[in-house]
């Protein structure tokens, strides 16, 4: 159940949220860093 929820969140994040792979992480604003951390958290939980 929990894993399915995170897989759905990961798919939604992929469509809605911006990608930061081409940008320098050190130059992101605090909100953008929080978005990266959220995407990381969802991805890790979806893979477990």
mmCIF file of the N, C-alpha and C atoms, coordinates in Angstrom:
data_MODEL
# 
_entry.id   MODEL 
# 
loop_
_atom_site.group_PDB 
_atom_site.id 
_atom_site.type_symbol 
_atom_site.label_atom_id 
_atom_site.label_alt_id 
_atom_site.label_comp_id 
_atom_site.label_asym_id 
_atom_site.label_entity_id 
_atom_site.label_seq_id 
_atom_site.pdbx_PDB_ins_code 
_atom_site.Cartn_x 
_atom_site.Cartn_y 
_atom_site.Cartn_z 
_atom_site.occupancy 
_atom_site.B_iso_or_equiv 
_atom_site.pdbx_formal_charge 
_atom_site.auth_seq_id 
_atom_site.auth_comp_id 
_atom_site.auth_asym_id 
_atom_site.auth_atom_id 
_atom_site.pdbx_PDB_model_num 
ATOM 1   N N  . UNK A 1 1  ? 0.826  -1.193 0.000   1.00 0.00 ? 1  UNK A N  1 
ATOM 2   C CA . UNK A 1 1  ? 0.000  0.000  0.000   1.00 0.00 ? 1  UNK A CA 1 
ATOM 3   C C  . UNK A 1 1  ? 0.871  1.258  0.000   1.00 0.00 ? 1  UNK A C  1 
ATOM 4   N N  . UNK A 1 2  ? 1.842  1.308  0.920   1.00 0.00 ? 2  UNK A N  1 
ATOM 5   C CA . UNK A 1 2  ? 2.709  2.479  1.024   1.00 0.00 ? 2  UNK A CA 1 
ATOM 6   C C  . UNK A 1 2  ? 3.553  2.638  -0.239  1.00 0.00 ? 2  UNK A C  1 
ATOM 7   N N  . UNK A 1 3  ? 4.074  1.530  -0.749  1.00 0.00 ? 3  UNK A N  1 
ATOM 8   C CA . UNK A 1 3  ? 4.918  1.576  -1.934  1.00 0.00 ? 3  UNK A CA 1 
ATOM 9   C C  . UNK A 1 3  ? 4.118  2.056  -3.150  1.00 0.00 ? 3  UNK A C  1 
ATOM 10  N N  . UNK A 1 4  ? 2.884  1.609  -3.269  1.00 0.00 ? 4  UNK A N  1 
ATOM 11  C CA . UNK A 1 4  ? 2.041  2.044  -4.386  1.00 0.00 ? 4  UNK A CA 1 
ATOM 12  C C  . UNK A 1 4  ? 1.758  3.539  -4.329  1.00 0.00 ? 4  UNK A C  1 
ATOM 13  N N  . UNK A 1 5  ? 1.554  4.057  -3.119  1.00 0.00 ? 5  UNK A N  1 
ATOM 14  C CA . UNK A 1 5  ? 1.314  5.493  -2.951  1.00 0.00 ? 5  UNK A CA 1 
ATOM 15  C C  . UNK A 1 5  ? 2.515  6.297  -3.423  1.00 0.00 ? 5  UNK A C  1 
ATOM 16  N N  . UNK A 1 6  ? 3.721  5.855  -3.042  1.00 0.00 ? 6  UNK A N  1 
ATOM 17  C CA . UNK A 1 6  ? 4.921  6.576  -3.444  1.00 0.00 ? 6  UNK A CA 1 
ATOM 18  C C  . UNK A 1 6  ? 5.177  6.443  -4.948  1.00 0.00 ? 6  UNK A C  1 
ATOM 19  N N  . UNK A 1 7  ? 4.804  5.335  -5.548  1.00 0.00 ? 7  UNK A N  1 
ATOM 20  C CA . UNK A 1 7  ? 4.957  5.192  -7.002  1.00 0.00 ? 7  UNK A CA 1 
ATOM 21  C C  . UNK A 1 7  ? 4.036  6.165  -7.734  1.00 0.00 ? 7  UNK A C  1 
ATOM 22  N N  . UNK A 1 8  ? 2.835  6.326  -7.220  1.00 0.00 ? 8  UNK A N  1 
ATOM 23  C CA . UNK A 1 8  ? 1.896  7.287  -7.821  1.00 0.00 ? 8  UNK A CA 1 
ATOM 24  C C  . UNK A 1 8  ? 2.423  8.707  -7.654  1.00 0.00 ? 8  UNK A C  1 
ATOM 25  N N  . UNK A 1 9  ? 2.937  9.029  -6.451  1.00 0.00 ? 9  UNK A N  1 
ATOM 26  C CA . UNK A 1 9  ? 3.518  10.358 -6.218  1.00 0.00 ? 9  UNK A CA 1 
ATOM 27  C C  . UNK A 1 9  ? 4.702  10.609 -7.137  1.00 0.00 ? 9  UNK A C  1 
ATOM 28  N N  . UNK A 1 10 ? 5.519  9.593  -7.360  1.00 0.00 ? 10 UNK A N  1 
ATOM 29  C CA . UNK A 1 10 ? 6.681  9.750  -8.236  1.00 0.00 ? 10 UNK A CA 1 
ATOM 30  C C  . UNK A 1 10 ? 6.244  10.056 -9.668  1.00 0.00 ? 10 UNK A C  1 
ATOM 31  N N  . UNK A 1 11 ? 5.196  9.406  -10.134 1.00 0.00 ? 11 UNK A N  1 
ATOM 32  C CA . UNK A 1 11 ? 4.696  9.674  -11.488 1.00 0.00 ? 11 UNK A CA 1 
ATOM 33  C C  . UNK A 1 11 ? 4.131  11.082 -11.591 1.00 0.00 ? 11 UNK A C  1 
ATOM 34  N N  . UNK A 1 12 ? 3.415  11.521 -10.563 1.00 0.00 ? 12 UNK A N  1 
ATOM 35  C CA . UNK A 1 12 ? 2.866  12.882 -10.560 1.00 0.00 ? 12 UNK A CA 1 
ATOM 36  C C  . UNK A 1 12 ? 4.002  13.902 -10.537 1.00 0.00 ? 12 UNK A C  1 
ATOM 37  N N  . UNK A 1 13 ? 5.021  13.657 -9.706  1.00 0.00 ? 13 UNK A N  1 
ATOM 38  C CA . UNK A 1 13 ? 6.167  14.566 -9.633  1.00 0.00 ? 13 UNK A CA 1 
ATOM 39  C C  . UNK A 1 13 ? 6.872  14.670 -10.974 1.00 0.00 ? 13 UNK A C  1 
ATOM 40  N N  . UNK A 1 14 ? 6.982  13.557 -11.673 1.00 0.00 ? 14 UNK A N  1 
ATOM 41  C CA . UNK A 1 14 ? 7.672  13.556 -12.962 1.00 0.00 ? 14 UNK A CA 1 
ATOM 42  C C  . UNK A 1 14 ? 6.967  14.455 -13.968 1.00 0.00 ? 14 UNK A C  1 
ATOM 43  N N  . UNK A 1 15 ? 5.658  14.501 -13.899 1.00 0.00 ? 15 UNK A N  1 
ATOM 44  C CA . UNK A 1 15 ? 4.885  15.304 -14.841 1.00 0.00 ? 15 UNK A CA 1 
ATOM 45  C C  . UNK A 1 15 ? 4.820  16.769 -14.424 1.00 0.00 ? 15 UNK A C  1 
ATOM 46  N N  . UNK A 1 16 ? 4.586  17.013 -13.152 1.00 0.00 ? 16 UNK A N  1 
ATOM 47  C CA . UNK A 1 16 ? 4.291  18.372 -12.682 1.00 0.00 ? 16 UNK A CA 1 
ATOM 48  C C  . UNK A 1 16 ? 5.529  19.182 -12.312 1.00 0.00 ? 16 UNK A C  1 
ATOM 49  N N  . UNK A 1 17 ? 6.428  18.593 -11.540 1.00 0.00 ? 17 UNK A N  1 
ATOM 50  C CA . UNK A 1 17 ? 7.541  19.353 -10.982 1.00 0.00 ? 17 UNK A CA 1 
ATOM 51  C C  . UNK A 1 17 ? 8.676  19.513 -11.987 1.00 0.00 ? 17 UNK A C  1 
ATOM 52  N N  . UNK A 1 18 ? 9.410  20.626 -11.881 1.00 0.00 ? 18 UNK A N  1 
ATOM 53  C CA . UNK A 1 18 ? 10.525 20.859 -12.808 1.00 0.00 ? 18 UNK A CA 1 
ATOM 54  C C  . UNK A 1 18 ? 11.696 19.920 -12.525 1.00 0.00 ? 18 UNK A C  1 
ATOM 55  N N  . UNK A 1 19 ? 12.523 19.740 -13.533 1.00 0.00 ? 19 UNK A N  1 
ATOM 56  C CA . UNK A 1 19 ? 13.715 18.912 -13.373 1.00 0.00 ? 19 UNK A CA 1 
ATOM 57  C C  . UNK A 1 19 ? 14.899 19.809 -13.061 1.00 0.00 ? 19 UNK A C  1 
ATOM 58  N N  . UNK A 1 20 ? 15.759 19.338 -12.187 1.00 0.00 ? 20 UNK A N  1 
ATOM 59  C CA . UNK A 1 20 ? 16.913 20.114 -11.760 1.00 0.00 ? 20 UNK A CA 1 
ATOM 60  C C  . UNK A 1 20 ? 18.219 19.432 -12.139 1.00 0.00 ? 20 UNK A C  1 
ATOM 61  N N  . UNK A 1 21 ? 18.171 18.451 -13.005 1.00 0.00 ? 21 UNK A N  1 
ATOM 62  C CA . UNK A 1 21 ? 19.369 17.678 -13.327 1.00 0.00 ? 21 UNK A CA 1 
ATOM 63  C C  . UNK A 1 21 ? 20.413 18.491 -14.095 1.00 0.00 ? 21 UNK A C  1 
ATOM 64  N N  . UNK A 1 22 ? 20.006 19.478 -14.837 1.00 0.00 ? 22 UNK A N  1 
ATOM 65  C CA . UNK A 1 22 ? 20.942 20.273 -15.631 1.00 0.00 ? 22 UNK A CA 1 
ATOM 66  C C  . UNK A 1 22 ? 21.418 21.525 -14.911 1.00 0.00 ? 22 UNK A C  1 
ATOM 67  N N  . UNK A 1 23 ? 20.938 21.726 -13.684 1.00 0.00 ? 23 UNK A N  1 
ATOM 68  C CA . UNK A 1 23 ? 21.284 22.941 -12.955 1.00 0.00 ? 23 UNK A CA 1 
ATOM 69  C C  . UNK A 1 23 ? 22.255 22.636 -11.825 1.00 0.00 ? 23 UNK A C  1 
ATOM 70  N N  . UNK A 1 24 ? 23.011 23.633 -11.441 1.00 0.00 ? 24 UNK A N  1 
ATOM 71  C CA . UNK A 1 24 ? 23.954 23.506 -10.336 1.00 0.00 ? 24 UNK A CA 1 
ATOM 72  C C  . UNK A 1 24 ? 23.185 23.562 -9.016  1.00 0.00 ? 24 UNK A C  1 
ATOM 73  N N  . UNK A 1 25 ? 23.280 22.520 -8.226  1.00 0.00 ? 25 UNK A N  1 
ATOM 74  C CA . UNK A 1 25 ? 22.524 22.418 -6.978  1.00 0.00 ? 25 UNK A CA 1 
ATOM 75  C C  . UNK A 1 25 ? 22.893 23.545 -6.006  1.00 0.00 ? 25 UNK A C  1 
ATOM 76  N N  . UNK A 1 26 ? 24.134 23.973 -6.023  1.00 0.00 ? 26 UNK A N  1 
ATOM 77  C CA . UNK A 1 26 ? 24.567 24.999 -5.065  1.00 0.00 ? 26 UNK A CA 1 
ATOM 78  C C  . UNK A 1 26 ? 23.961 26.365 -5.367  1.00 0.00 ? 26 UNK A C  1 
ATOM 79  N N  . UNK A 1 27 ? 23.461 26.561 -6.561  1.00 0.00 ? 27 UNK A N  1 
ATOM 80  C CA . UNK A 1 27 ? 22.893 27.864 -6.931  1.00 0.00 ? 27 UNK A CA 1 
ATOM 81  C C  . UNK A 1 27 ? 21.367 27.905 -6.861  1.00 0.00 ? 27 UNK A C  1 
ATOM 82  N N  . UNK A 1 28 ? 20.753 26.863 -6.345  1.00 0.00 ? 28 UNK A N  1 
ATOM 83  C CA . UNK A 1 28 ? 19.301 26.830 -6.227  1.00 0.00 ? 28 UNK A CA 1 
ATOM 84  C C  . UNK A 1 28 ? 18.843 27.626 -5.009  1.00 0.00 ? 28 UNK A C  1 
ATOM 85  N N  . UNK A 1 29 ? 17.624 28.151 -5.092  1.00 0.00 ? 29 UNK A N  1 
ATOM 86  C CA . UNK A 1 29 ? 17.058 28.843 -3.935  1.00 0.00 ? 29 UNK A CA 1 
ATOM 87  C C  . UNK A 1 29 ? 16.625 27.806 -2.895  1.00 0.00 ? 29 UNK A C  1 
ATOM 88  N N  . UNK A 1 30 ? 16.234 28.272 -1.730  1.00 0.00 ? 30 UNK A N  1 
ATOM 89  C CA . UNK A 1 30 ? 15.828 27.357 -0.661  1.00 0.00 ? 30 UNK A CA 1 
ATOM 90  C C  . UNK A 1 30 ? 14.591 26.554 -1.055  1.00 0.00 ? 30 UNK A C  1 
ATOM 91  N N  . UNK A 1 31 ? 13.671 27.178 -1.741  1.00 0.00 ? 31 UNK A N  1 
ATOM 92  C CA . UNK A 1 31 ? 12.457 26.470 -2.161  1.00 0.00 ? 31 UNK A CA 1 
ATOM 93  C C  . UNK A 1 31 ? 12.795 25.406 -3.196  1.00 0.00 ? 31 UNK A C  1 
ATOM 94  N N  . UNK A 1 32 ? 13.679 25.728 -4.115  1.00 0.00 ? 32 UNK A N  1 
ATOM 95  C CA . UNK A 1 32 ? 14.084 24.751 -5.124  1.00 0.00 ? 32 UNK A CA 1 
ATOM 96  C C  . UNK A 1 32 ? 14.845 23.585 -4.490  1.00 0.00 ? 32 UNK A C  1 
ATOM 97  N N  . UNK A 1 33 ? 15.654 23.871 -3.478  1.00 0.00 ? 33 UNK A N  1 
ATOM 98  C CA . UNK A 1 33 ? 16.354 22.798 -2.761  1.00 0.00 ? 33 UNK A CA 1 
ATOM 99  C C  . UNK A 1 33 ? 15.357 21.903 -2.037  1.00 0.00 ? 33 UNK A C  1 
ATOM 100 N N  . UNK A 1 34 ? 14.313 22.504 -1.474  1.00 0.00 ? 34 UNK A N  1 
ATOM 101 C CA . UNK A 1 34 ? 13.273 21.719 -0.806  1.00 0.00 ? 34 UNK A CA 1 
ATOM 102 C C  . UNK A 1 34 ? 12.548 20.829 -1.807  1.00 0.00 ? 34 UNK A C  1 
ATOM 103 N N  . UNK A 1 35 ? 12.323 21.333 -3.011  1.00 0.00 ? 35 UNK A N  1 
ATOM 104 C CA . UNK A 1 35 ? 11.672 20.535 -4.051  1.00 0.00 ? 35 UNK A CA 1 
ATOM 105 C C  . UNK A 1 35 ? 12.553 19.360 -4.463  1.00 0.00 ? 35 UNK A C  1 
ATOM 106 N N  . UNK A 1 36 ? 13.850 19.573 -4.558  1.00 0.00 ? 36 UNK A N  1 
ATOM 107 C CA . UNK A 1 36 ? 14.786 18.490 -4.882  1.00 0.00 ? 36 UNK A CA 1 
ATOM 108 C C  . UNK A 1 36 ? 14.767 17.447 -3.776  1.00 0.00 ? 36 UNK A C  1 
ATOM 109 N N  . UNK A 1 37 ? 14.774 17.890 -2.531  1.00 0.00 ? 37 UNK A N  1 
ATOM 110 C CA . UNK A 1 37 ? 14.746 16.962 -1.400  1.00 0.00 ? 37 UNK A CA 1 
ATOM 111 C C  . UNK A 1 37 ? 13.452 16.163 -1.380  1.00 0.00 ? 37 UNK A C  1 
ATOM 112 N N  . UNK A 1 38 ? 12.335 16.806 -1.671  1.00 0.00 ? 38 UNK A N  1 
ATOM 113 C CA . UNK A 1 38 ? 11.045 16.110 -1.709  1.00 0.00 ? 38 UNK A CA 1 
ATOM 114 C C  . UNK A 1 38 ? 11.031 15.054 -2.809  1.00 0.00 ? 38 UNK A C  1 
ATOM 115 N N  . UNK A 1 39 ? 11.511 15.419 -3.985  1.00 0.00 ? 39 UNK A N  1 
ATOM 116 C CA . UNK A 1 39 ? 11.553 14.449 -5.089  1.00 0.00 ? 39 UNK A CA 1 
ATOM 117 C C  . UNK A 1 39 ? 12.463 13.279 -4.746  1.00 0.00 ? 39 UNK A C  1 
ATOM 118 N N  . UNK A 1 40 ? 13.579 13.548 -4.089  1.00 0.00 ? 40 UNK A N  1 
ATOM 119 C CA . UNK A 1 40 ? 14.497 12.492 -3.668  1.00 0.00 ? 40 UNK A CA 1 
ATOM 120 C C  . UNK A 1 40 ? 13.814 11.554 -2.669  1.00 0.00 ? 40 UNK A C  1 
ATOM 121 N N  . UNK A 1 41 ? 13.123 12.119 -1.682  1.00 0.00 ? 41 UNK A N  1 
ATOM 122 C CA . UNK A 1 41 ? 12.435 11.337 -0.662  1.00 0.00 ? 41 UNK A CA 1 
ATOM 123 C C  . UNK A 1 41 ? 11.372 10.438 -1.281  1.00 0.00 ? 41 UNK A C  1 
ATOM 124 N N  . UNK A 1 42 ? 10.584 10.982 -2.192  1.00 0.00 ? 42 UNK A N  1 
ATOM 125 C CA . UNK A 1 42 ? 9.558  10.189 -2.857  1.00 0.00 ? 42 UNK A CA 1 
ATOM 126 C C  . UNK A 1 42 ? 10.180 9.079  -3.705  1.00 0.00 ? 42 UNK A C  1 
ATOM 127 N N  . UNK A 1 43 ? 11.239 9.396  -4.423  1.00 0.00 ? 43 UNK A N  1 
ATOM 128 C CA . UNK A 1 43 ? 11.893 8.409  -5.276  1.00 0.00 ? 43 UNK A CA 1 
ATOM 129 C C  . UNK A 1 43 ? 12.468 7.269  -4.457  1.00 0.00 ? 43 UNK A C  1 
ATOM 130 N N  . UNK A 1 44 ? 13.146 7.578  -3.373  1.00 0.00 ? 44 UNK A N  1 
ATOM 131 C CA . UNK A 1 44 ? 13.733 6.544  -2.516  1.00 0.00 ? 44 UNK A CA 1 
ATOM 132 C C  . UNK A 1 44 ? 12.658 5.635  -1.942  1.00 0.00 ? 44 UNK A C  1 
ATOM 133 N N  . UNK A 1 45 ? 11.568 6.204  -1.501  1.00 0.00 ? 45 UNK A N  1 
ATOM 134 C CA . UNK A 1 45 ? 10.490 5.393  -0.928  1.00 0.00 ? 45 UNK A CA 1 
ATOM 135 C C  . UNK A 1 45 ? 9.743  4.603  -1.989  1.00 0.00 ? 45 UNK A C  1 
ATOM 136 N N  . UNK A 1 46 ? 9.710  5.077  -3.207  1.00 0.00 ? 46 UNK A N  1 
ATOM 137 C CA . UNK A 1 46 ? 9.048  4.333  -4.278  1.00 0.00 ? 46 UNK A CA 1 
ATOM 138 C C  . UNK A 1 46 ? 9.892  3.132  -4.712  1.00 0.00 ? 46 UNK A C  1 
ATOM 139 N N  . UNK A 1 47 ? 11.201 3.243  -4.570  1.00 0.00 ? 47 UNK A N  1 
ATOM 140 C CA . UNK A 1 47 ? 12.080 2.146  -4.980  1.00 0.00 ? 47 UNK A CA 1 
ATOM 141 C C  . UNK A 1 47 ? 12.213 1.058  -3.928  1.00 0.00 ? 47 UNK A C  1 
ATOM 142 N N  . UNK A 1 48 ? 12.000 1.365  -2.667  1.00 0.00 ? 48 UNK A N  1 
ATOM 143 C CA . UNK A 1 48 ? 12.147 0.362  -1.595  1.00 0.00 ? 48 UNK A CA 1 
ATOM 144 C C  . UNK A 1 48 ? 11.121 -0.724 -1.663  1.00 0.00 ? 48 UNK A C  1 
# 
